């Protein structure tokens, strides 16, 4: 430990996170891990901008929520703010958002510095930064207006993930991006095809949350969702069905086909779905007046098995959905 300088220490955290993130619980339980954290705490004041962003990213990737360490990193980040490049600014913001650390003083400094340097940001840095502000609920109109302006000029360079993240964040923040952004974003989205399930559900959620009635775009999301259905989680299925139900899309061949395919996933895998997913799927099907007793049978069976994990609102949603669709499940009602 005494032979490690600040670069060795931050690099060690970064490398462990790169190769051990999928087993973060095991990493954090390793007897050497506490010593590495103590070493990092002792050397925070010597960190450079690069080593600081590496350390913050690594700690967040490993889901390390050491409040004292992140407090020290925050102090050092504000000292080094002008030295942080676009990637460093985005990674520090991403790290604090990932572990859910609310540090408004740090975020304000990051937002101010990022606004000055936004012309140097690439799409990934923009996406990580705005995702972080939205996740933490940190509204900064000057920054977000600049992000919209810069992004519109370079949307052709945005990946499917970056498109989904930026739009999701703008909607989550309640930021009025304007028609120019919406039209440019929509056009770019419909030029691409290889979307991950999480990206499709984020786009559907944003469309419904904003209250936009856009049958062509929702049908496009439905088509891409059918192609990715085998990789959909319960949350993905629930979010897209909730979005379709929220804006009441009906009588569209693509959406009808998506719902039929989604029913297969619901019937086969509803036992894997979380209570909130079961509630949203039930509510969405009922809102669309989509009667499918075999799906409600599976949803109610899964809900009955997980009854102790439900909050009252989710139970009420399933009850309302069953009642609206004329489906009765005595076992579920008795357990509820």
C-alpha positions as CSV (number, residue, x, y, z in Angstrom):
1,X,0.0,0.0,0.0
2,X,2.7,2.5,0.9
3,X,4.2,1.9,-2.6
4,X,1.0,3.0,-4.3
5,X,0.9,6.7,-5.3
6,X,-2.4,8.4,-6.3
7,X,-2.1,7.2,-9.9
8,X,-1.6,3.5,-8.9
9,X,-4.5,3.7,-6.5
10,X,-7.0,5.3,-8.9
11,X,-5.9,2.9,-11.7
12,X,-6.3,-0.1,-9.4
13,X,-9.9,0.9,-8.6
14,X,-10.6,1.5,-12.3
15,X,-9.1,-1.8,-13.4
16,X,-10.9,-3.8,-10.7
17,X,-14.2,-2.2,-11.9
18,X,-13.5,-2.9,-15.6
19,X,-13.0,-6.6,-14.9
20,X,-15.0,-7.2,-11.8
21,X,-18.2,-5.1,-12.2
22,X,-20.4,-8.2,-12.9
23,X,-19.3,-9.6,-9.5
24,X,-19.3,-6.3,-7.6
25,X,-20.7,-8.0,-4.4
26,X,-17.7,-10.4,-4.4
27,X,-15.3,-7.6,-5.1
28,X,-16.6,-5.5,-2.2
29,X,-16.4,-8.5,0.2
30,X,-12.7,-9.2,-0.7
31,X,-10.4,-8.5,2.3
32,X,-8.2,-6.2,0.2
33,X,-11.1,-3.9,-0.9
34,X,-11.4,-1.9,2.4
35,X,-7.6,-1.3,2.3
36,X,-7.8,0.0,-1.3
37,X,-10.6,2.4,-0.2
38,X,-8.6,3.6,2.8
39,X,-5.6,4.2,0.5
40,X,-7.8,6.1,-2.0
41,X,-9.2,8.3,0.8
42,X,-5.7,9.2,1.9
43,X,-4.6,10.2,-1.6
44,X,-7.7,12.0,-2.9
45,X,-6.1,15.4,-2.4
46,X,-3.3,14.4,-4.9
47,X,-5.6,13.1,-7.6
48,X,-5.4,14.7,-11.1
49,X,-8.5,15.3,-13.2
50,X,-8.0,12.1,-15.1
51,X,-7.3,9.9,-12.0
52,X,-10.3,11.4,-10.2
53,X,-12.7,10.6,-13.0
54,X,-11.2,7.1,-13.3
55,X,-11.7,6.5,-9.6
56,X,-15.2,7.9,-9.5
57,X,-16.3,5.8,-12.4
58,X,-14.7,2.6,-10.9
59,X,-16.4,3.1,-7.5
60,X,-19.8,3.7,-9.1
61,X,-19.4,0.8,-11.5
62,X,-18.8,-1.4,-8.4
63,X,-21.8,0.1,-6.6
64,X,-19.5,1.3,-3.8
65,X,-21.5,3.9,-1.7
66,X,-18.8,5.1,0.7
67,X,-20.2,8.5,1.6
68,X,-17.0,9.9,3.1
69,X,-15.0,8.9,0.0
70,X,-17.5,10.5,-2.4
71,X,-17.5,13.6,-0.2
72,X,-13.8,13.9,-0.6
73,X,-13.9,13.2,-4.3
74,X,-16.5,16.0,-4.6
75,X,-14.2,18.5,-2.9
76,X,-11.3,17.5,-5.1
77,X,-13.5,17.6,-8.3
78,X,-14.5,21.2,-7.6
79,X,-10.8,22.1,-7.1
80,X,-10.0,20.5,-10.4
81,X,-13.1,21.6,-12.3
82,X,-11.3,23.6,-15.0
83,X,-9.0,20.7,-15.7
84,X,-11.7,18.1,-16.3
85,X,-12.2,17.4,-20.0
86,X,-15.6,16.5,-21.5
87,X,-15.2,12.8,-20.7
88,X,-14.1,13.6,-17.2
89,X,-17.1,15.9,-16.6
90,X,-19.5,13.4,-17.9
91,X,-18.0,10.5,-16.0
92,X,-18.0,12.3,-12.6
93,X,-21.6,13.3,-13.1
94,X,-22.5,9.7,-14.2
95,X,-20.8,8.3,-11.1
96,X,-22.7,10.3,-8.6
97,X,-26.0,9.6,-10.4
98,X,-25.3,5.9,-10.6
99,X,-24.9,5.5,-6.8
100,X,-27.7,8.0,-6.2
101,X,-25.5,10.6,-4.4
102,X,-27.2,14.0,-4.3
103,X,-24.6,16.7,-4.4
104,X,-26.1,19.8,-5.8
105,X,-23.0,21.9,-5.3
106,X,-20.9,19.5,-7.3
107,X,-23.6,19.2,-10.0
108,X,-23.9,22.9,-10.3
109,X,-20.1,23.2,-10.8
110,X,-20.2,20.4,-13.4
111,X,-23.1,22.0,-15.2
112,X,-21.4,25.3,-15.4
113,X,-18.1,23.9,-16.7
114,X,-19.8,21.5,-19.1
115,X,-21.9,24.4,-20.6
116,X,-18.6,26.2,-21.3
117,X,-17.0,23.2,-22.9
118,X,-20.1,21.6,-24.6
119,X,-18.8,22.3,-28.1
120,X,-16.1,19.7,-27.3
121,X,-18.5,17.0,-26.1
122,X,-19.1,13.9,-28.2
123,X,-22.5,12.1,-28.2
124,X,-21.6,9.6,-25.5
125,X,-20.4,12.4,-23.2
126,X,-23.6,14.4,-23.8
127,X,-25.7,11.3,-23.2
128,X,-24.0,10.4,-19.9
129,X,-24.1,13.9,-18.6
130,X,-27.8,14.6,-19.3
131,X,-28.7,11.1,-18.1
132,X,-27.0,12.0,-14.8
133,X,-28.8,15.3,-14.4
134,X,-32.1,13.6,-15.1
135,X,-31.5,10.7,-12.8
136,X,-30.6,13.1,-9.9
137,X,-33.5,15.4,-10.8
138,X,-31.0,18.3,-11.3
139,X,-32.5,20.9,-13.6
140,X,-30.2,23.4,-15.3
141,X,-31.9,25.2,-18.1
142,X,-28.8,26.8,-19.5
143,X,-27.0,23.4,-19.7
144,X,-30.0,21.6,-21.1
145,X,-30.7,24.2,-23.7
146,X,-27.1,24.1,-24.9
147,X,-27.3,20.3,-25.0
148,X,-30.4,20.4,-27.3
149,X,-28.7,23.0,-29.5
150,X,-25.4,21.1,-29.9
151,X,-27.1,17.7,-30.3
152,X,-29.4,18.9,-33.1
153,X,-26.3,19.7,-35.1
154,X,-24.7,16.3,-34.7
155,X,-27.6,13.8,-34.4
156,X,-26.2,11.8,-37.3
157,X,-23.4,10.8,-35.0
158,X,-25.6,9.6,-32.2
159,X,-26.0,5.9,-31.5
160,X,-29.4,4.3,-30.7
161,X,-28.5,4.3,-27.0
162,X,-27.5,8.0,-27.1
163,X,-30.6,9.0,-28.9
164,X,-32.8,7.1,-26.3
165,X,-30.9,8.5,-23.3
166,X,-30.9,12.1,-24.3
167,X,-34.6,12.2,-25.2
168,X,-35.5,10.2,-22.0
169,X,-33.6,12.7,-19.9
170,X,-35.2,15.7,-21.5
171,X,-38.7,14.3,-20.8
172,X,-37.8,13.2,-17.3
173,X,-36.5,16.7,-16.5
174,X,-39.7,18.3,-18.0
175,X,-37.5,20.4,-20.3
176,X,-39.3,21.9,-23.3
177,X,-36.9,21.0,-26.0
178,X,-39.1,22.4,-28.8
179,X,-40.4,21.2,-32.1
180,X,-37.0,21.5,-33.9
181,X,-35.5,18.9,-31.5
182,X,-38.5,16.6,-31.6
183,X,-38.6,16.6,-35.4
184,X,-34.9,16.1,-35.8
185,X,-34.8,13.4,-33.1
186,X,-37.8,11.6,-34.6
187,X,-36.3,11.6,-38.1
188,X,-33.0,10.2,-36.8
189,X,-34.7,7.5,-34.7
190,X,-36.6,6.2,-37.7
191,X,-33.4,5.9,-39.7
192,X,-32.0,3.3,-37.4
193,X,-33.1,-0.2,-36.6
194,X,-30.9,-2.1,-34.2
195,X,-32.3,-0.9,-30.9
196,X,-31.8,-2.7,-27.5
197,X,-34.9,-3.5,-25.5
198,X,-34.0,-0.8,-22.9
199,X,-33.7,1.8,-25.6
200,X,-37.1,0.9,-27.1
201,X,-38.8,1.1,-23.7
202,X,-37.2,4.4,-22.9
203,X,-38.4,5.9,-26.2
204,X,-41.9,4.5,-25.6
205,X,-42.0,5.9,-22.1
206,X,-40.9,9.3,-23.2
207,X,-43.4,9.5,-26.0
208,X,-46.3,8.6,-23.6
209,X,-45.1,10.7,-20.7
210,X,-44.9,13.7,-22.9
211,X,-48.4,13.0,-24.1
212,X,-47.5,13.0,-27.8
213,X,-49.9,11.2,-30.1
214,X,-47.6,9.9,-32.8
215,X,-49.0,6.7,-34.3
216,X,-46.2,6.3,-36.9
217,X,-43.4,6.6,-34.3
218,X,-45.1,4.3,-31.9
219,X,-45.8,1.7,-34.6
220,X,-42.1,2.0,-35.5
221,X,-41.2,1.3,-31.9
222,X,-43.6,-1.7,-31.9
223,X,-42.0,-3.1,-35.0
224,X,-38.5,-2.9,-33.5
225,X,-39.8,-4.3,-30.3
226,X,-41.1,-7.4,-32.0
227,X,-37.7,-8.0,-33.5
228,X,-36.2,-7.8,-30.0
229,X,-39.0,-9.5,-28.0
230,X,-36.9,-12.5,-27.0
231,X,-34.5,-10.2,-25.2
232,X,-37.3,-8.2,-23.5
233,X,-37.4,-8.2,-19.7
234,X,-40.6,-7.9,-17.7
235,X,-39.8,-4.2,-17.3
236,X,-39.4,-3.7,-21.0
237,X,-42.7,-5.4,-21.8
238,X,-44.5,-3.5,-19.1
239,X,-43.2,-0.1,-20.2
240,X,-44.1,-0.5,-23.8
241,X,-47.6,-1.8,-23.1
242,X,-48.1,1.0,-20.5
243,X,-47.0,3.6,-23.1
244,X,-49.3,2.2,-25.8
245,X,-52.2,2.2,-23.3
246,X,-51.4,5.6,-21.9
247,X,-51.7,7.3,-25.3
248,X,-54.5,4.9,-26.4
249,X,-53.2,3.6,-29.6
250,X,-55.7,1.3,-31.3
251,X,-56.4,-0.4,-34.6
252,X,-52.8,-0.2,-35.8
253,X,-51.6,-3.4,-37.4
254,X,-48.1,-3.1,-36.0
255,X,-49.3,-2.4,-32.5
256,X,-51.8,-5.2,-32.6
257,X,-49.1,-7.6,-33.8
258,X,-46.8,-6.4,-31.0
259,X,-49.5,-7.0,-28.4
260,X,-50.1,-10.5,-29.7
261,X,-46.4,-11.3,-29.5
262,X,-46.2,-9.7,-26.0
263,X,-49.0,-11.9,-24.8
264,X,-46.8,-14.9,-25.6
265,X,-44.0,-13.5,-23.5
266,X,-46.5,-12.7,-20.7
267,X,-48.0,-16.2,-20.6
268,X,-44.6,-17.9,-20.8
269,X,-42.6,-15.6,-18.4
270,X,-45.0,-13.7,-16.1
271,X,-43.6,-15.7,-13.1
272,X,-40.3,-13.8,-13.6
273,X,-42.0,-10.3,-13.7
274,X,-41.9,-7.9,-10.7
275,X,-45.1,-6.7,-9.1
276,X,-44.9,-3.2,-10.7
277,X,-44.5,-4.9,-14.1
278,X,-47.5,-7.1,-13.6
279,X,-49.6,-4.0,-12.6
280,X,-48.5,-1.9,-15.6
281,X,-49.1,-4.7,-18.1
282,X,-52.6,-5.4,-16.6
283,X,-53.5,-1.7,-16.6
284,X,-52.2,-1.2,-20.2
285,X,-54.2,-4.2,-21.6
286,X,-57.3,-3.1,-19.8
287,X,-56.9,0.5,-21.0
288,X,-56.7,-0.8,-24.5
289,X,-59.8,-3.0,-23.9
290,X,-57.6,-5.9,-24.9
291,X,-59.3,-9.0,-23.6
292,X,-57.0,-11.9,-23.2
293,X,-58.1,-14.2,-20.3
294,X,-55.1,-16.5,-20.6
295,X,-52.8,-13.5,-20.1
296,X,-54.7,-12.3,-17.1
297,X,-54.7,-15.8,-15.7
298,X,-50.9,-15.8,-15.9
299,X,-50.6,-12.3,-14.5
300,X,-52.9,-13.1,-11.5
301,X,-51.1,-16.3,-10.8
302,X,-47.8,-14.5,-10.6
303,X,-49.3,-11.7,-8.5
304,X,-50.7,-14.2,-6.1
305,X,-47.3,-15.9,-5.7
306,X,-45.7,-12.4,-5.0
307,X,-48.5,-10.9,-2.9
308,X,-46.2,-10.0,0.1
309,X,-44.2,-7.8,-2.2
310,X,-47.0,-5.7,-3.6
311,X,-47.8,-2.1,-2.7
312,X,-51.6,-1.3,-2.5
313,X,-51.6,0.8,-5.6
314,X,-50.3,-2.0,-7.8
315,X,-52.9,-4.4,-6.4
316,X,-55.7,-1.9,-7.1
317,X,-54.4,-1.6,-10.7
318,X,-54.6,-5.3,-11.3
319,X,-58.0,-5.5,-9.7
320,X,-59.3,-2.6,-11.8
321,X,-57.8,-4.2,-15.0
322,X,-59.4,-7.6,-14.3
323,X,-62.7,-6.0,-13.6
324,X,-62.6,-3.8,-16.7
325,X,-61.8,-6.9,-18.9
326,X,-64.4,-9.1,-17.2
327,X,-61.9,-11.5,-15.8
328,X,-62.2,-12.9,-12.2
329,X,-59.5,-14.8,-10.4
330,X,-60.7,-16.0,-7.0
331,X,-57.3,-17.1,-5.8
332,X,-55.9,-13.7,-6.5
333,X,-58.8,-11.9,-4.9
334,X,-58.6,-14.1,-1.8
335,X,-54.9,-13.5,-1.4
336,X,-55.3,-9.7,-1.9
